[in-house]
């Protein structure tokens, strides 16, 4: 588990958040508690500043407001043990991350 978090933290922001979605997904489908917890920790601990997520571009205004939501979901995910609960949280996390993308 520690290795996965350490590896994710060496990535640039977009890759980091992709890893934060892939790890919990693996936790659901493998299933793997280690992968789920590693992804939850990344989501709960890593900074999500607009500047970090959109370097050199104008950030989507609501990114700052979503940071707390993502961190809260990550903390909640760390203590969720049931597959149904994890699936529901994963949907909430994915929905939240979708909100940070600019509309085309």
C-alpha positions, 0 to 999 in steps of 0.5 A, a space after each residue: 500500500 505504501 509503495 502505491 501511494 509513494 509512486 502516485 505522489 511522484 507523478 504530475 497532478 493529472 497523472 496523480 489524480 488518474 492514479 487516485 481513480 485507478 487504485 480505488 477501481 482496482 480495489 473494487 474489481 480485483 477486489 483489493 483493500 490495499 489498492 482501495 485504501 491507497 487511492 483513498 489516501 491520495 484523494 484525501 491528502 494531496 493538494 488540489 489547487 486550481 493552479 496545480 490541476 491546470 498549469 498555464 491555463 485559467 483554472 475552472 472556478 469551482 476547482 477550489 470549492 471541490 477540493 474539500 469535497 474530494 478530500 472528504 470523500 477520500 477520508 470517508 473511503 478509507 473507512 468504508 469496508 463494504 463493496 456496495 459502500 465503496 461502489 457508491 463512493 467511487 461513483 461520487 468521486 468520479 462525479 466530483 472529478 468530472 466537475 473539474 473538467 472544462 466544458 467543451 
